[in-house]
Every structure is written in structure tokens, then in C-alpha cells.
Amino acid sequence: MEPAQMKIDRRIAWMLSLLVFTSVSCKKDKDDEVVPIAPVNEEEVITTVILKFIHDSDGVERELRFTDVDGAGGNAPVYLIDSLDASASYTVETILLNETTTPVDT
């Protein structure tokens, strides 16, 4: 073979090798595909809301309590409300309960 013909044959061999290599290596197997898992967003059940008002000057506690154990559409919710002093300062604590579980979930 002539040297010029040999260079062309080598170039063609390299190009064919490169073409075969890239076409084979770029394929993805279906097993390798990563399928994202949807996050689980479990909803919390809140059956009772308690707002605990603590009088800043004398420390007396008063409550506002909302309870609806059976959820929407069942029995009417129960409200228990203590009266608050006008023009007084209170510190408020919020408590959320799930009373459908044993023990009660906070």
C-alpha cells in the first residue's frame, strides 16, 4: 500500500471506531434510569386547638379551647372560652392535639 492510502485507511478506521464507540456508549439502559419518588405528604389530623393565655402581671392562666374530635360533617365543634381582662398583656402558648390516636399526639 502507498503511504497516502495508508493514512486515509487509518483515518477511516479511527473515524469508524469513534463512531461505533460513541453510538454504543451513549445509549441508556432502562434499568439505569432514575425515577424520582414523589414525596409523601401525610396530612396531620388536628382535633383540638388550645390557646393558653398567661396574664403577664399575676400569672393567672386562661384558655380558649376548640375541640372537634369527629371532624367536619359530624357533631358540632365545642368551644370553651375564658374571658380576658381589657388592656392587659398576656403571653400566649399554642397547643395542637390529635386526639384520634392513643396516646394523644401533640
N, C-alpha and C positions, 0 to 999 in steps of 0.2 A: 504494500500500500504506500501511497505517496504521503509525505508528512502533512500536507494541507488537507488531504482527505481524512487522515487520522485525527487531526484536530477537530474537524467537523463531526466525525463519528463520536469522539469523546464528548463534545458539547451536546450533541443529540442524546447521548447516553445519560449525561448529567441532567439535562432538562427532563427527560423521561423519568429518571429516578426521582427527581424533585417533585414532579407532577404526581407520580404514584404515591410518594411519601405524604404529601400534603393532602391528597384526596382521601387517603386511608386514615390518616391521623386526625382529621377534622370531624369525623363522624362521631356523634354521641350515641352511646347506648342508652336505651330507655331505662335500664336499671340504674344508670349513673345520674339520672335527672333528679334534682332535689325538689320535692313537692312541699311547699310551705304548709305547715299545720296551722289551721285557724285557731286563734287564742280562745280559750274558754272563759266566758264572762258570766260566771254564775251570779245570779241576782240574789241579793240578801233580802230576807224577809224581816221587816221591822213591824212588830206588833204593838210596841209601847214606846212612847217618847216621853221622857221626864225632863222638865226644866226645873232645876233646883236653884232657887233664889236665896242667897245668903246675905242678910242685911249687913252692910259694912260697919255700922256703928255698934249694934248689940249682938250680932252673930246669930239672930233668930232665922231659922230656915223656913221657907215657904215653897210650895210646889205647884207646878202646872203639870198635870199628867193626862196624856191621851193614850187610850188603850182600844185596840180593835183586833182582838185575837183571831176572829174568823175571816178577816179580810173584807174586801169590797163585795157588796151584794148580800152579805149576811146580816147579822144583827147590827144595830146602830152602834157607833163607837161611844165610848164612855169618856167624859171629860171631868176631871177633878181640878178645881181651881181655887187656890188660896188668894185672898186679897193682898195687895201690896200697898205700902204707905206712899202717899203722894210726896213728891220732891225728896225721895230717899234714894240712896245709892245702894246697889246690890251687885254682888258677884254672882255670875250665872254659871252653872255646871249643866252640861247636856248629857243625858244618858239615853242610848238607843238599845232596845232589847228585842230579841227574837224569842218569844215565849211559846213557840210551836215545838221547840226542841227540849230535851231533858239531858243535862241541866240547861238552864236558860242561857242562851248565847248573848254576849254583850258586844 
